[in-house]
Amino acid sequence: MESRELCTYIERFRSARKVSQENLVSGIVSIRQYRRYLNGESDMPFHIFVQMVDKLGLKTESVLREMEVVRFEEFAFVNKLYNYAVNYNYDKFNALLKENKNITFVDKINKLFFDFSIIIKDYYQNQLDNKLASAKISELLNYPQILKHDIITDIELLILSFLMDVSGKVDQKKIVDKIFYFFNNGEKIIGGGNLRILILIIAKFAKIFGIREDYDLVLDFCEIGLKRNLAIQSYYISEYLYYYQSLAYYKLERMEDFEIALQKCFNVLELDGNPSKIKKFESLIDEDYEIEFRKHVIDRYYKEVNKKSEN
């Protein structure tokens, strides 16, 4: 746990108990040094943290336990915000953001996730083009320096996978290679509680290999993602996985498998019941295959039912 996180948490208690910074640090450190801790300019020794906690009338063990609770609550909030953004629920996104407009993050990874969610919401609403989104994400991640890291958090990996989408070909290749490295060395990925992040990255690889026309790898990655979902009893982004499957089967002229993947994509979308997402997929599939997605799937379903009844 970084000293800046400890300082942020101390500030929450200090403010709630209406203790001035000057009174808090008196006899412990100078106010100037304390503000260095707060700004991340200097690391706060743990014994200083203990003295400040004691001065606020708190127990160190209780504070550390409470910090973990707060970090979990922060993550739950940002994860919900992120999911509103990627599912185009902008009204709920804005309402949730308004409810938490004064939030101060204890965990810097949660703050990173929060900033990323704001960027992708703006991107999906066409307020940012690829170039500007890439610049903002690069600054957020400290790219390209992050490519030198040997260990990465799952949130950083998620953001890096988005950067892959909005970058030029040269940067995209570097990012893909680095993500492959982490994907093949899972112990180097530090999890923050979101079991779905790796599934999202798997889906992105399926998309990339589809663009590269390596359809067997598309099918491999889709299968991995769907099996991971099954293991955690989720259908998270399964509509994308089935969609990428359908594209690969179509290109490989495996038409029966194509129809099954298309049906499953439709089923997940109907189960989710998100009108914006359904509209997006209808547009994609209508264009890809020159069919009316909903009509095609329903007609095929009735044909299958009639065929079974005849037998």
Backbone bond lengths (Angstrom), bond angles and torsions (degrees), N, CA, C in turn:
res aa  C-N    CA-C-N  psi(-1)  N-CA   C-N-CA  omega(-1)  CA-C   N-CA-C  phi
1 M - - - 1.459 - - 1.527 108.68 -
2 E 1.309 118.57 129.88 1.443 122.35 -175.90 1.521 110.66 -80.88
3 S 1.365 114.90 152.41 1.457 119.61 -177.45 1.523 111.74 -64.24
4 R 1.335 116.78 -30.32 1.469 118.94 178.77 1.523 110.80 -63.95
5 E 1.331 116.65 -36.25 1.459 120.27 176.72 1.522 110.30 -65.22
6 L 1.337 116.63 -40.60 1.463 120.50 177.99 1.520 110.37 -61.99
7 C 1.320 116.17 -42.08 1.472 120.84 179.67 1.523 111.20 -63.47
8 T 1.311 115.87 -43.43 1.465 120.19 -179.98 1.520 110.38 -59.36
9 Y 1.317 116.22 -40.81 1.454 120.25 -179.41 1.529 111.14 -70.15
10 I 1.325 116.83 -40.43 1.463 120.78 175.67 1.528 110.41 -58.20
11 E 1.345 115.52 -40.55 1.460 120.46 -179.80 1.524 111.54 -61.74
12 R 1.307 117.11 -34.60 1.475 120.49 177.60 1.520 110.40 -61.57
13 F 1.334 116.49 -48.24 1.456 120.83 -179.30 1.527 111.00 -68.67
14 R 1.321 115.92 -41.07 1.473 119.89 -179.27 1.523 110.46 -59.26
15 S 1.341 115.24 -46.13 1.461 120.08 -179.39 1.532 111.32 -65.95
16 A 1.357 116.22 -42.51 1.463 120.44 -179.00 1.522 111.33 -63.71
17 R 1.320 116.81 -32.77 1.464 120.74 -178.39 1.525 112.37 -95.20
18 K 1.334 115.09 5.14 1.466 122.45 175.80 1.534 112.26 55.13
19 V 1.340 113.91 44.89 1.468 121.29 174.96 1.518 107.57 -102.61
20 S 1.316 117.85 130.85 1.463 120.23 179.97 1.524 109.92 -71.81
21 Q 1.319 116.51 156.27 1.465 120.28 176.34 1.521 110.85 -59.83
22 E 1.316 115.48 -38.78 1.470 119.89 -179.02 1.526 111.49 -61.75
23 N 1.346 116.72 -44.99 1.467 120.19 179.71 1.528 111.64 -68.48
24 L 1.321 115.66 -35.07 1.467 119.44 -179.71 1.527 111.49 -63.24
25 V 1.322 116.94 -44.68 1.470 120.12 -172.00 1.525 112.75 -91.40
26 S 1.325 117.49 -8.27 1.460 120.75 -177.79 1.528 111.26 -57.19
27 G 1.336 114.80 125.53 1.455 120.52 -179.57 1.514 114.03 82.25
28 I 1.337 116.64 -0.52 1.474 120.37 179.82 1.523 110.40 -114.37
29 V 1.347 116.85 -61.51 1.470 122.52 175.45 1.526 107.93 -144.85
30 S 1.316 115.98 168.77 1.464 119.32 176.10 1.524 109.52 -73.71
31 I 1.339 116.80 154.02 1.463 120.54 177.72 1.525 110.57 -61.60
32 R 1.325 115.89 -33.44 1.468 120.19 178.94 1.525 110.55 -64.13
33 Q 1.342 116.60 -43.02 1.463 120.58 179.81 1.530 110.99 -67.40
34 Y 1.334 116.03 -39.31 1.453 120.26 178.83 1.527 110.81 -59.79
35 R 1.317 115.92 -41.03 1.466 119.58 179.90 1.527 111.69 -70.18
36 R 1.326 116.03 -26.00 1.477 118.84 172.02 1.529 109.75 -65.07
37 Y 1.340 115.71 -41.77 1.466 119.22 176.45 1.526 110.43 -59.33
38 L 1.334 115.66 -46.98 1.460 120.67 -177.57 1.523 112.24 -61.29
39 N 1.321 116.70 -37.82 1.470 121.77 -177.29 1.519 113.09 -84.62
40 G 1.339 116.20 -1.42 1.458 119.72 179.99 1.519 113.32 76.24
41 E 1.318 116.94 16.30 1.459 120.88 -179.22 1.520 111.90 -83.72
42 S 1.332 115.63 -17.03 1.460 120.73 -178.54 1.518 108.76 -150.44
43 D 1.336 117.14 145.37 1.457 121.31 178.82 1.520 110.68 -82.98
44 M 1.324 116.38 133.02 1.455 121.21 179.50 1.524 109.99 -87.49
45 P 1.324 118.06 121.38 1.465 120.50 176.97 1.531 110.32 -60.55
46 F 1.321 116.05 147.97 1.461 119.84 -175.02 1.530 111.41 -63.89
47 H 1.325 117.46 -32.79 1.467 118.45 -178.44 1.536 111.37 -67.90
48 I 1.324 116.84 -26.85 1.470 120.53 175.11 1.529 109.45 -68.91
49 F 1.325 115.11 -42.73 1.468 120.73 176.66 1.525 110.31 -57.89
50 V 1.320 116.92 -45.12 1.465 121.67 -178.80 1.526 110.46 -61.40
51 Q 1.334 117.09 -42.27 1.475 120.88 -179.86 1.528 111.52 -63.72
52 M 1.321 116.04 -40.34 1.466 119.85 -179.46 1.523 111.00 -68.81
53 V 1.317 115.99 -41.09 1.464 120.36 178.01 1.519 110.13 -61.37
54 D 1.332 115.98 -42.94 1.464 121.63 178.92 1.527 110.84 -62.47
55 K 1.326 116.44 -38.53 1.463 121.04 -179.64 1.522 111.80 -67.17
56 L 1.324 116.28 -27.97 1.467 121.19 177.73 1.532 111.44 -83.86
57 G 1.353 115.90 -0.24 1.457 120.52 177.80 1.513 113.79 78.74
58 L 1.335 115.91 30.27 1.457 120.92 -177.23 1.521 110.45 -118.48
59 K 1.343 115.83 160.01 1.453 121.33 175.01 1.522 109.48 -95.82
60 T 1.316 116.45 135.04 1.466 121.13 -177.29 1.521 111.92 -56.43
61 E 1.332 117.03 -45.72 1.466 120.53 -177.67 1.528 111.02 -61.81
62 S 1.329 116.54 -41.00 1.459 120.80 -179.75 1.522 110.81 -66.40
63 V 1.327 116.25 -39.92 1.462 120.54 179.88 1.523 110.80 -63.87
64 L 1.333 117.19 -43.57 1.459 120.97 -179.31 1.528 111.09 -64.75
65 R 1.336 117.01 -38.90 1.470 120.22 176.78 1.520 110.26 -65.88
66 E 1.333 115.90 -42.87 1.459 120.36 -179.79 1.520 111.52 -64.65
67 M 1.325 116.15 -34.40 1.466 119.95 178.13 1.523 111.03 -60.71
68 E 1.332 116.80 -39.53 1.459 120.44 179.20 1.525 110.90 -65.06
69 V 1.329 116.20 -37.22 1.466 120.43 176.94 1.522 110.00 -64.05
70 V 1.337 116.02 -45.02 1.465 120.94 -179.63 1.520 110.67 -63.04
71 R 1.324 117.11 -41.67 1.465 120.57 179.42 1.528 110.84 -62.21
72 F 1.328 116.43 -39.85 1.461 120.29 177.98 1.526 110.34 -65.20
73 E 1.327 117.02 -42.43 1.470 120.99 178.79 1.524 111.11 -63.87
74 E 1.326 116.31 -39.96 1.465 120.49 176.30 1.526 110.60 -59.73
75 F 1.327 114.87 -46.66 1.464 118.99 -178.52 1.525 110.56 -62.65
76 A 1.331 117.16 -42.60 1.466 120.96 -179.42 1.530 110.35 -60.56
77 F 1.325 116.70 -41.24 1.465 121.14 178.21 1.522 111.60 -63.97
78 V 1.335 116.45 -49.68 1.464 119.90 -176.11 1.528 110.56 -68.99
79 N 1.318 116.99 -37.23 1.462 120.18 178.99 1.536 110.40 -62.20
80 K 1.330 116.48 -39.61 1.463 120.38 176.89 1.532 109.93 -65.59
81 L 1.322 116.18 -42.13 1.470 121.04 178.89 1.528 110.12 -61.14
82 Y 1.321 115.86 -45.63 1.467 121.39 179.35 1.530 111.26 -60.22
83 N 1.324 116.40 -44.27 1.468 119.74 -178.98 1.520 112.02 -67.22
84 Y 1.326 117.50 -33.50 1.460 119.56 173.37 1.523 110.47 -62.48
85 A 1.332 116.70 -40.11 1.471 120.88 -178.93 1.520 111.23 -65.15
86 V 1.333 117.18 -49.35 1.468 119.45 -174.45 1.525 112.19 -75.43
87 N 1.336 117.05 -15.68 1.462 120.27 176.68 1.528 111.90 -102.21
88 Y 1.338 115.91 11.51 1.475 122.81 173.99 1.528 112.98 63.20
89 N 1.328 117.32 25.99 1.467 120.98 175.72 1.526 109.16 -91.39
90 Y 1.327 115.63 70.29 1.454 120.79 -170.73 1.528 113.04 -69.43
91 D 1.326 117.68 -31.98 1.466 119.74 178.28 1.528 110.41 -64.73
92 K 1.344 115.67 -44.37 1.469 119.09 178.40 1.532 110.78 -67.81
93 F 1.334 115.85 -36.36 1.470 120.41 177.26 1.528 109.52 -58.62
94 N 1.320 116.28 -51.24 1.469 120.60 -177.00 1.519 111.82 -65.18
95 A 1.332 116.61 -37.75 1.465 120.02 179.56 1.525 111.00 -65.77
96 L 1.334 116.34 -44.12 1.464 120.54 179.43 1.521 111.03 -65.35
97 L 1.321 116.07 -40.06 1.465 120.79 178.76 1.527 110.13 -63.13
98 K 1.319 116.96 -41.48 1.465 121.59 179.80 1.520 111.31 -64.35
99 E 1.337 116.20 -39.54 1.469 120.92 179.47 1.531 111.92 -63.50
100 N 1.331 116.38 -27.84 1.472 121.40 -174.59 1.528 111.61 -118.15
101 K 1.336 116.91 30.91 1.461 120.36 -172.69 1.526 113.50 -64.62
102 N 1.330 117.24 -22.93 1.474 119.77 -177.57 1.527 112.87 -102.15
103 I 1.327 116.89 16.92 1.464 119.38 -177.33 1.526 111.70 -65.68
104 T 1.327 115.40 137.64 1.465 122.86 173.91 1.522 107.06 -117.53
105 F 1.313 116.68 121.93 1.458 120.21 -172.17 1.525 111.88 -83.70
106 V 1.316 114.53 134.59 1.462 121.50 172.69 1.524 109.77 -82.29
107 D 1.319 116.48 -40.74 1.466 122.53 -175.49 1.527 110.14 -96.88
108 K 1.317 117.32 123.08 1.470 120.29 -176.46 1.532 111.82 -68.65
109 I 1.346 117.85 -27.38 1.470 120.08 177.18 1.524 110.05 -69.97
110 N 1.331 117.12 -37.18 1.462 119.95 174.99 1.524 110.94 -64.68
111 K 1.326 116.22 -37.06 1.469 119.87 176.78 1.526 110.34 -66.03
112 L 1.308 116.72 -39.48 1.462 121.45 176.74 1.527 110.45 -61.44
113 F 1.319 116.42 -44.81 1.466 122.80 178.71 1.531 110.42 -61.87
114 F 1.319 116.12 -40.48 1.464 122.31 178.55 1.536 110.54 -62.28
115 D 1.324 116.59 -50.15 1.470 120.70 -179.88 1.528 111.18 -60.82
116 F 1.319 115.95 -38.60 1.467 120.87 177.89 1.519 110.95 -63.71
117 S 1.332 117.01 -42.02 1.464 121.15 -179.76 1.524 111.16 -61.74
118 I 1.308 117.13 -37.83 1.468 121.37 177.30 1.529 109.90 -63.68
119 I 1.323 116.18 -43.13 1.468 120.76 -178.18 1.524 111.22 -65.29
120 I 1.333 117.38 -46.60 1.468 117.84 -176.40 1.526 111.42 -70.61
121 K 1.325 117.54 -29.66 1.468 119.81 175.53 1.531 109.28 -63.05
122 D 1.325 116.31 -45.43 1.472 120.47 177.61 1.524 110.88 -63.77
123 Y 1.335 116.01 -37.57 1.469 120.23 -179.86 1.529 110.94 -66.01
124 Y 1.327 116.66 -45.63 1.461 120.09 -178.78 1.525 112.17 -68.53
125 Q 1.318 116.65 -22.47 1.466 120.58 176.91 1.537 111.47 -92.40
126 N 1.348 115.20 12.56 1.466 121.96 176.35 1.531 113.14 62.95
127 Q 1.326 116.32 26.73 1.457 120.28 174.77 1.523 111.13 -89.12
128 L 1.319 115.81 -12.55 1.467 122.23 176.01 1.518 108.59 -131.01
129 D 1.341 117.18 135.52 1.458 119.36 171.85 1.529 108.86 -89.48
130 N 1.330 117.18 178.21 1.469 120.68 -177.33 1.526 112.32 -57.46
131 K 1.319 116.24 -41.88 1.462 120.38 -176.18 1.522 111.37 -64.58
132 L 1.317 116.72 -46.33 1.460 120.25 -178.67 1.527 111.07 -71.19
133 A 1.333 116.85 -39.09 1.472 120.02 176.99 1.524 110.38 -62.42
134 S 1.331 116.08 -42.01 1.464 120.72 178.40 1.523 111.24 -61.16
135 A 1.328 116.26 -42.03 1.473 120.79 -179.79 1.532 110.78 -64.31
136 K 1.331 116.41 -43.30 1.465 120.62 -178.97 1.530 111.53 -66.56
137 I 1.334 115.96 -42.69 1.462 120.09 179.46 1.527 110.61 -67.70
138 S 1.325 117.08 -39.47 1.470 121.10 179.12 1.524 110.53 -60.49
139 E 1.332 116.21 -42.09 1.468 120.33 177.51 1.523 110.96 -66.19
140 L 1.313 116.08 -41.60 1.463 121.20 -178.70 1.528 111.48 -62.69
141 L 1.341 116.47 -40.58 1.463 122.31 -175.08 1.522 113.75 -91.26
142 N 1.325 115.98 -8.13 1.468 120.61 -170.99 1.530 110.33 59.87
143 Y 1.333 114.19 49.05 1.468 121.81 177.74 1.526 108.59 -85.55
144 P 1.332 119.60 138.67 1.477 128.09 12.82 1.527 114.90 -94.52
145 Q 1.366 117.82 3.66 1.464 119.38 -177.46 1.524 112.50 -56.97
146 I 1.333 117.10 -30.17 1.466 119.97 -177.90 1.527 111.90 -63.49
147 L 1.339 116.78 -22.43 1.466 119.86 179.17 1.528 112.06 -67.86
148 K 1.331 116.19 -14.63 1.467 120.43 178.47 1.524 112.07 -87.34
149 H 1.331 116.89 -9.87 1.460 120.58 -177.72 1.532 110.70 -70.20
150 D 1.321 115.22 143.78 1.461 120.38 177.95 1.523 111.73 -99.03
151 I 1.336 116.00 -14.21 1.457 122.41 177.10 1.522 107.46 -132.09
152 I 1.343 116.48 144.17 1.460 120.23 -176.37 1.528 108.75 -144.21
153 T 1.327 116.55 150.67 1.465 119.14 175.01 1.525 108.66 -84.82
154 D 1.334 115.73 160.55 1.465 118.85 179.50 1.531 111.42 -64.46
155 I 1.337 117.28 -32.24 1.468 120.36 178.05 1.521 110.58 -67.59
156 E 1.320 116.65 -43.34 1.468 119.79 176.72 1.518 111.17 -61.89
157 L 1.331 116.12 -37.58 1.467 120.77 178.64 1.530 110.48 -65.78
158 L 1.319 115.86 -39.88 1.466 120.74 176.79 1.530 110.75 -60.49
159 I 1.317 116.26 -46.56 1.468 120.65 -178.05 1.523 110.42 -67.50
160 L 1.323 116.13 -37.68 1.463 120.28 177.90 1.528 110.48 -63.55
161 S 1.327 116.63 -36.37 1.461 119.45 179.42 1.527 111.25 -68.43
162 F 1.330 116.98 -31.49 1.469 119.79 174.78 1.530 110.37 -70.60
163 L 1.322 116.59 -40.24 1.464 120.44 177.82 1.521 110.63 -58.84
164 M 1.323 115.65 -34.80 1.463 121.72 177.16 1.534 110.56 -57.38
165 D 1.325 117.06 -36.92 1.467 121.91 -177.63 1.518 113.07 -70.53
166 V 1.338 116.84 -32.68 1.467 119.70 -172.02 1.529 112.77 -105.75
167 S 1.327 117.26 4.99 1.465 121.23 -178.19 1.522 111.20 -93.86
168 G 1.331 114.69 165.47 1.460 120.77 173.71 1.514 110.80 -73.73
169 K 1.332 116.86 173.38 1.466 121.76 -173.81 1.524 113.60 -60.49
170 V 1.331 117.20 -39.94 1.471 120.27 -177.58 1.519 110.28 -64.58
171 D 1.340 116.29 -49.73 1.462 119.97 179.80 1.525 110.53 -67.06
172 Q 1.313 116.81 -36.69 1.459 120.32 -179.22 1.525 111.02 -59.42
173 K 1.317 116.57 -43.18 1.475 120.24 -179.99 1.531 110.57 -63.02
174 K 1.344 116.65 -42.65 1.471 120.34 179.31 1.531 110.61 -61.73
175 I 1.334 115.30 -42.13 1.462 119.84 -178.29 1.523 110.84 -68.32
176 V 1.329 116.43 -43.94 1.468 120.53 178.40 1.522 110.41 -58.14
177 D 1.322 117.16 -45.30 1.462 121.17 -179.96 1.525 111.21 -61.13
178 K 1.338 116.07 -40.64 1.466 119.40 -178.93 1.525 111.03 -70.34
179 I 1.323 117.01 -40.76 1.469 120.03 178.32 1.530 110.17 -64.30
180 F 1.334 116.30 -39.75 1.466 120.15 175.41 1.528 110.61 -57.92
181 Y 1.327 115.70 -41.58 1.464 120.69 179.29 1.529 110.39 -58.85
182 F 1.324 116.50 -48.67 1.459 120.01 -179.77 1.525 111.59 -68.05
183 F 1.331 115.83 -37.28 1.460 120.44 -179.24 1.534 110.51 -64.19
184 N 1.322 116.47 -35.65 1.465 121.47 179.57 1.526 112.90 -84.46
185 N 1.341 116.49 -6.97 1.460 122.06 178.49 1.529 108.14 -131.50
186 G 1.327 114.14 68.85 1.455 120.64 -172.07 1.514 114.54 -57.80
187 E 1.340 117.38 -25.23 1.463 119.81 -179.13 1.530 111.82 -68.84
188 K 1.328 116.22 -14.04 1.471 120.36 179.71 1.531 112.17 -89.93
189 I 1.337 117.04 1.60 1.464 122.08 177.07 1.522 107.86 -102.70
190 I 1.334 115.83 119.09 1.460 121.19 179.70 1.519 108.39 -90.14
191 G 1.322 116.54 117.54 1.462 120.63 -177.55 1.507 112.39 -80.34
192 G 1.332 115.48 143.62 1.456 121.03 178.67 1.515 112.73 -114.62
193 G 1.322 118.26 7.96 1.449 119.82 176.79 1.517 114.88 114.87
194 N 1.323 117.94 -9.77 1.464 119.82 -178.88 1.524 109.46 -100.61
195 L 1.328 116.33 99.22 1.467 121.17 -176.76 1.519 112.25 -70.34
196 R 1.341 117.49 -12.30 1.455 121.14 -175.34 1.530 113.51 -86.39
197 I 1.301 116.91 -14.43 1.463 119.60 -173.27 1.526 111.77 -60.92
198 L 1.327 117.28 -43.54 1.463 119.23 179.73 1.523 111.38 -64.77
199 I 1.335 116.45 -32.29 1.468 119.37 176.64 1.521 110.27 -64.63
200 L 1.327 116.44 -41.28 1.462 120.25 177.72 1.527 110.86 -61.62
201 I 1.323 117.01 -41.80 1.463 120.98 -179.63 1.528 110.16 -67.43
202 I 1.322 116.63 -38.41 1.471 120.75 175.44 1.525 110.12 -58.88
203 A 1.339 116.76 -43.08 1.468 120.92 178.61 1.521 111.39 -62.37
204 K 1.312 116.18 -36.91 1.464 119.68 178.89 1.525 111.12 -66.68
205 F 1.325 116.32 -36.77 1.460 119.25 176.25 1.522 110.69 -65.96
206 A 1.329 116.52 -39.23 1.461 120.17 176.89 1.526 110.15 -59.33
207 K 1.318 115.84 -41.59 1.469 120.80 178.94 1.529 111.15 -64.21
208 I 1.325 116.33 -45.10 1.472 121.02 -178.23 1.527 111.02 -62.44
209 F 1.339 116.52 -45.30 1.463 118.90 -178.67 1.525 111.56 -70.72
210 G 1.335 116.30 -23.93 1.456 119.06 172.33 1.516 110.89 -66.67
211 I 1.334 115.73 -43.10 1.468 120.35 177.31 1.528 110.14 -61.82
212 R 1.334 115.78 -35.59 1.471 120.59 -179.86 1.536 112.57 -82.17
213 E 1.326 115.74 -1.03 1.470 123.17 178.48 1.525 112.96 64.35
214 D 1.339 115.92 29.46 1.462 121.34 174.19 1.531 106.88 -100.21
215 Y 1.334 116.18 78.77 1.456 121.41 -166.73 1.526 113.53 -72.93
216 D 1.321 117.16 -27.59 1.462 118.80 176.94 1.531 110.63 -64.48
217 L 1.341 116.10 -40.02 1.467 119.22 177.17 1.527 111.42 -68.44
218 V 1.321 117.16 -33.98 1.466 120.25 174.63 1.524 109.25 -56.73
219 L 1.325 116.10 -48.67 1.464 120.53 -179.08 1.526 111.64 -63.92
220 D 1.333 117.06 -38.16 1.463 121.00 178.71 1.528 110.85 -61.60
221 F 1.347 116.23 -47.98 1.463 120.04 -177.92 1.529 111.42 -67.88
222 C 1.326 116.93 -38.63 1.467 119.56 177.50 1.524 110.60 -61.24
223 E 1.313 116.36 -42.18 1.467 120.60 179.87 1.524 111.06 -64.07
224 I 1.338 116.60 -41.03 1.471 120.38 177.84 1.522 110.24 -61.59
225 G 1.336 116.18 -45.67 1.456 120.41 -179.23 1.522 112.70 -63.35
226 L 1.322 116.92 -42.64 1.464 120.93 -179.59 1.526 111.59 -67.15
227 K 1.329 116.53 -36.36 1.464 120.02 178.05 1.529 111.12 -68.83
228 R 1.335 116.77 -37.08 1.465 120.38 176.71 1.530 110.06 -64.03
229 N 1.327 116.18 -41.15 1.461 120.02 177.17 1.527 110.97 -60.54
230 L 1.315 115.45 -43.78 1.465 120.62 179.57 1.527 110.58 -60.24
231 A 1.331 115.77 -39.13 1.467 120.72 -178.26 1.525 112.01 -65.49
232 I 1.341 116.93 -31.97 1.469 119.61 -179.52 1.528 111.59 -104.45
233 Q 1.355 115.80 13.12 1.461 122.75 177.31 1.527 111.29 53.93
234 S 1.323 114.63 54.68 1.457 121.66 -176.92 1.524 109.38 -137.64
235 Y 1.331 116.72 158.24 1.458 119.91 171.12 1.534 109.89 -121.07
236 Y 1.338 115.15 28.91 1.458 122.36 -177.87 1.536 111.51 -53.36
237 I 1.321 116.61 125.05 1.476 127.24 -177.80 1.532 113.27 45.02
238 S 1.341 116.63 25.72 1.458 119.28 176.91 1.523 111.28 -63.61
239 E 1.346 116.97 -28.28 1.461 119.39 177.43 1.525 111.18 -59.72
240 Y 1.355 116.76 -37.43 1.465 120.54 177.46 1.526 110.58 -70.42
241 L 1.318 116.18 -42.19 1.463 119.82 -179.17 1.530 110.94 -62.55
242 Y 1.337 116.70 -42.95 1.474 119.48 177.70 1.536 111.23 -68.89
243 Y 1.320 116.20 -34.39 1.470 120.31 177.33 1.528 110.43 -63.77
244 Y 1.344 116.42 -47.13 1.473 119.66 178.99 1.526 110.37 -64.38
245 Q 1.339 115.92 -36.78 1.469 120.05 174.87 1.530 110.55 -58.41
246 S 1.319 115.82 -47.66 1.464 120.07 -177.93 1.518 111.29 -60.16
247 L 1.329 116.72 -40.64 1.463 120.71 178.61 1.524 111.30 -62.28
248 A 1.346 115.12 -44.31 1.470 119.16 -179.14 1.528 111.12 -65.11
249 Y 1.339 116.29 -45.42 1.470 119.64 178.82 1.533 111.22 -62.15
250 Y 1.310 116.24 -38.72 1.463 121.00 -179.90 1.527 110.52 -62.73
251 K 1.338 115.32 -44.90 1.467 120.04 179.93 1.525 111.56 -67.50
252 L 1.338 116.05 -31.83 1.468 120.95 179.12 1.528 111.88 -85.73
253 E 1.334 116.62 1.22 1.468 124.06 179.08 1.532 112.02 60.18
254 R 1.332 114.99 33.70 1.463 120.69 174.11 1.534 106.57 -97.59
255 M 1.304 117.62 77.88 1.448 122.95 -164.78 1.529 113.68 -69.96
256 E 1.312 117.19 -33.74 1.466 118.37 178.56 1.532 110.23 -66.82
257 D 1.354 116.20 -43.36 1.460 120.60 176.77 1.533 110.56 -65.08
258 F 1.323 116.36 -36.47 1.468 121.58 176.72 1.524 110.15 -58.46
259 E 1.328 117.15 -46.93 1.459 121.29 -177.99 1.534 111.02 -64.17
260 I 1.319 116.44 -39.77 1.477 120.71 179.82 1.534 110.18 -64.98
261 A 1.350 116.92 -44.44 1.469 120.99 179.31 1.520 111.00 -62.88
262 L 1.335 116.07 -39.99 1.460 120.99 179.44 1.530 110.71 -64.75
263 Q 1.331 116.05 -41.38 1.464 121.49 177.92 1.531 110.71 -61.56
264 K 1.333 116.33 -44.43 1.464 120.36 -179.26 1.526 111.51 -66.84
265 C 1.320 116.52 -36.68 1.462 120.70 175.70 1.533 109.49 -59.93
266 F 1.322 115.48 -46.50 1.463 121.56 178.75 1.534 110.71 -60.81
267 N 1.334 117.07 -43.86 1.470 121.63 -178.93 1.528 111.73 -60.03
268 V 1.341 116.32 -44.08 1.466 120.12 -179.40 1.527 110.59 -65.37
269 L 1.326 116.56 -42.49 1.462 120.17 178.81 1.526 111.45 -61.74
270 E 1.328 116.62 -42.34 1.465 120.50 178.68 1.527 110.94 -65.86
271 L 1.323 116.12 -38.89 1.466 120.35 178.53 1.518 110.99 -64.61
272 D 1.334 116.16 -40.34 1.462 121.68 -179.88 1.529 110.34 -69.08
273 G 1.340 116.37 -41.12 1.461 121.16 175.24 1.515 115.34 68.88
274 N 1.348 116.66 29.49 1.471 121.02 178.79 1.532 108.72 -94.61
275 P 1.338 118.67 107.56 1.466 120.96 -175.35 1.530 113.79 -57.80
276 S 1.330 116.90 -39.50 1.468 120.21 -179.43 1.521 111.30 -64.13
277 K 1.325 115.09 -42.33 1.464 119.20 -179.84 1.526 111.23 -69.25
278 I 1.328 116.56 -41.37 1.471 120.53 177.95 1.524 110.22 -59.02
279 K 1.319 115.89 -44.45 1.468 120.71 179.53 1.529 110.76 -61.07
280 K 1.335 116.13 -41.51 1.462 120.35 179.52 1.525 110.72 -61.82
281 F 1.333 117.12 -46.25 1.462 120.10 -177.92 1.522 111.80 -70.10
282 E 1.316 116.93 -35.78 1.464 119.05 176.05 1.520 110.56 -59.78
283 S 1.327 116.16 -42.13 1.465 121.01 179.05 1.523 111.50 -64.70
284 L 1.344 116.19 -44.29 1.468 121.36 -179.91 1.528 111.20 -61.57
285 I 1.319 115.61 -50.38 1.462 120.75 -173.66 1.523 111.53 -72.45
286 D 1.343 115.91 -37.58 1.462 118.48 176.42 1.522 110.81 -59.21
287 E 1.337 115.47 -38.80 1.466 120.26 -179.40 1.520 111.72 -75.52
288 D 1.338 117.11 -41.15 1.475 121.08 -176.80 1.528 111.58 -64.03
289 Y 1.330 116.49 -43.60 1.459 120.09 -170.32 1.532 113.99 -115.17
290 E 1.326 115.47 -0.04 1.467 121.55 -178.33 1.526 110.87 54.94
291 I 1.330 114.04 47.61 1.468 120.88 176.93 1.525 108.01 -133.16
292 E 1.321 116.35 162.04 1.459 121.34 170.28 1.525 106.66 -90.43
293 F 1.314 115.99 105.86 1.466 123.17 -169.86 1.533 112.32 -47.90
294 R 1.314 116.81 -59.87 1.462 120.83 -175.61 1.538 111.33 -60.29
295 K 1.331 116.19 -48.85 1.464 120.93 -178.57 1.521 111.08 -61.79
296 H 1.344 116.23 -41.53 1.466 120.93 -178.57 1.531 110.94 -62.16
297 V 1.322 116.06 -46.73 1.468 119.90 -177.75 1.526 111.14 -67.04
298 I 1.336 116.88 -44.16 1.467 120.02 -178.44 1.535 111.20 -66.82
299 D 1.344 116.52 -41.94 1.471 119.99 177.56 1.523 111.03 -60.02
300 R 1.334 115.48 -43.05 1.467 119.06 -179.53 1.533 110.59 -65.98
301 Y 1.307 115.86 -37.47 1.469 119.69 179.04 1.533 110.23 -60.68
302 Y 1.323 116.70 -47.00 1.469 119.86 -179.44 1.524 111.59 -65.89
303 K 1.315 116.53 -35.15 1.464 119.52 176.89 1.522 110.72 -62.48
304 E 1.342 115.96 -41.82 1.463 120.62 179.11 1.527 110.99 -65.45
305 V 1.346 116.00 -40.70 1.459 119.95 179.51 1.526 110.44 -64.66
306 N 1.320 116.46 -44.25 1.472 120.71 179.45 1.527 112.14 -64.19
307 K 1.318 115.35 -38.62 1.463 120.35 179.30 1.529 110.39 -62.52
308 K 1.351 116.23 -42.11 1.472 120.83 -179.88 1.531 110.85 -67.38
309 S 1.344 115.56 -38.71 1.467 118.57 -179.34 1.520 112.07 -67.83
310 E 1.339 116.04 -32.67 1.477 120.99 178.48 1.513 111.77 -68.41
311 N 1.340 115.14 -30.65 1.457 120.18 180.00 1.528 110.78 -82.44
